[in-house]
Amino acid sequence: MTATTAATGEAAASTGASTGAGTGASAGTTTGTATAEAGATADAGAAPGRGPARAGGRLLLLDGLRFAAAAAVVLYHFTATSTAGAYWQQRPADVFGPLNAASRYGWLAVELFFVLSGFVILLSAQGRTLAQYTGSRVGRLFPAYWVAVLVTVLLQQVWSGGRHSDASDTLLNLTMAPDVFGAAPVQVVFWTLLVELKFYVLVGVLLALGGLGRGRVVTFAVAWPVVGLVAQRAGWSGLADALVASYAPYFGVGMLLFLLRRSAARRAGSPATRAARRAGLRADAPVLAALAVDVALSLWHVADRADHASQLQGVAVSPAVAAAIVLASVAAVWLASAPRAAVRGPRLAAVLTVAGALTYPLYLVHTQFGYAVIDWMAPRAGVWLTLAAAVAVTVALAAVIHYAVERHAMRPLRRGVERALASVAARTVPPATTAPATTAAGLR
């Protein structure tokens, strides 16, 4: 493929290809999100009474769910997007037939990723100070991301397709917010990382303003999406973009599912009297009402994006099917976090742990490296062999990044950030006014 053709495909993919990325996201193809990175790691003792299926502190079925979402992202980008068609040199629907009929909905993995992020980030923030929370996010996000940026830039030195950046754009990409500075992300999916960062900042603000109390979380989880929608409809693009209005409901859904799961676990550890059940339901009524609002807003947003997805891909994308997938995603998160959703057998537990570990680096590198493999192999090999090679190369690269970089760099970076922030706080905040650490009891 010529560089011109590649650039054309990239441009087509980056023009709001998130099926409704007009607000809350800049250029980039659909799907993918840094929630792929939101490792489903539970803090020991983070919420007494919870008992989701876990091993070594990980929510294993959520790991599996995250990897399934990542697989949907990969198949979407390789077998459904206009960019993929440019590298296959024919329409994906014509190449992949029945597979494309399913993979054309892979962009909906973004919704599942954001729901997972809302659940997991609220879980992982329990019992942490603002410095600890910030350190955990920086340590989790940046090591693999920095490597992904650098290896992608190296790829572009030997491949004429994809996205090419100069030294300035490369440096700006290392901030994880190149869009803010007017630079194009070196991987088309990187725009979603900025969406995640905005969510993390909002949660950090809640922590700084007094913690993650149950009432505060419920109010935030419903007010944020509603204010974002109002900003969208009123044409206040700056505010709508800052609030990632198109995606706020999904984060809210995840946060509210976490509150409900915690309440259910607490009731399971109490005497199961009729009065106790009624009291529990009354206590959960505001959470359920807020969840209904967020789910309704999620369906409203996804119906709008389904029409855009049809135009983008040149194939029929059913709003009804898209809505059903969103509802199934919400249900999947609820079921996968259940105490009874036990993972039996060390082999399955090991597989799910590895799958969860590879999800984030796979998400980061799969587009450009997969497209490069397709661009080189498609004219020389069969379709299915080429597709298998593209998947294998990106999974292998993800494994290298995880085992060679992430495992060694995450903890030192996290501790360094925590120490630096704690030092700054010690010098600038009088001890008597230091905000107390949020504890699990804060969600009661």
Salt bridges, closest charged atoms under 4 A:
GLU10 OE1 - ARG163 NE 3.52
GLU37 OE1 - ARG137 NH1 3.19
ASP43 OD1 - ARG128 NH2 3.43
ASP63 OD2 - ARG58 NE 2.74
ASP63 OD1 - ARG66 NH1 2.89
ASP94 OD1 - ARG91 NH1 2.97
GLU111 OE2 - ARG305 NH2 2.33
ASP241 OD2 - LYS198 NZ 3.13
ASP284 OD1 - ARG214 NH2 2.61
ASP284 OD2 - ARG267 NH1 2.67
GLU406 OE2 - ARG140 NH1 2.81
GLU406 OE1 - HIS402 ND1 2.94
GLU418 OE2 - ARG414 NE 3.56
